[in-house]
Amino acid sequence: MKAYKKEVRFTIWMALAFVVMGNAGLFFSIFPTDAMLFGFPVTYIIPILMGWFGVFFLTIIAGKIGNRIDDEIDAEIEGGVKHD
């Protein structure tokens, strides 16, 4: 049962991380700036990079950690651990 609880917490935290990465542009509407990065305004390039690459890397991380948690769940089921 411990692995199931871990999976629920992990799912909630990853969902929040995906929402933050995918909606990074909202932070720049709250805190506008005139800075430039790679020749582009920061208000445009940072949300694009976080939306594309941030979500990509989060997906890889979520897959690896999710697989480990699934292995823990399988081990609990095979080990005959009693549920709470």
N, C-alpha and C positions, 0 to 999 in steps of 0.2 A: 504494500500500500504506500510505502514511502516513495517509491519511484513514480507512482501515479501523481502524488502531490507535487513532486519535483517537476513532472511534465506540465502540470497545470500552471505552476509558477513560471516556468520557462516560457510557456506559450504566452502568458500575459505580458512578461517583460519583452519578449521579442515583438509582439504586436505593437507595444508602445514604441520600441526602437524603430520599427518600420514606419510608423506614423510620423515620428520626428524626422527621420531621414527623407521621407517622401514629401514632406510639407515644409522643408527648410526655408522656402521662399517667404513664408508667413513671418518669420523672424525679421526679415529685412523690411517688411512693411511696418513692423513695430519700431525697429531701430534703423532708419534709413541712413545710407552712407554714400559718399561720392568716390570711394576707393576703386582702384582698378587692379585687376589680376589677369596676367597673360593678355593684356590689351583689351579686356572686356570689363564692363562694370561688375563689381563684386555682387551686386544685387541680382545679376542674371547668371553669372558663371558658377557661383557657389551652389545655388539650388540645383542647377543642372548636374554638376559633378556629384553632389550628395545624392540626388535622385537616381542617377544612373549607377555610379560606382559604389556609392554607399549602400544602396539596396542590393546590389550584386554581391558585395562582400558579406553583408548581413545574411543573405540567402545561403551562401556557402557555410558560414558559421552556424546558422540555424540547422542546416542539414547535418553537419558533423555532430553537433551536440544532441540534436534530436535522435540521431541513430544510436548514440551512446545511451541515452535515456531509454530508448526502446529495447536495447540489449539488457539493461538493468531490469526492465519490466519482464522480459522473457526469462531472465534468470530467477526472478522472484516467483514466477509462475511454475517453472520447472523445479525449483527448490522446495516447493510446497510451503512457502511462507504463508502463514495465516494472515488474513486481512483484518484490519481493525474493526 
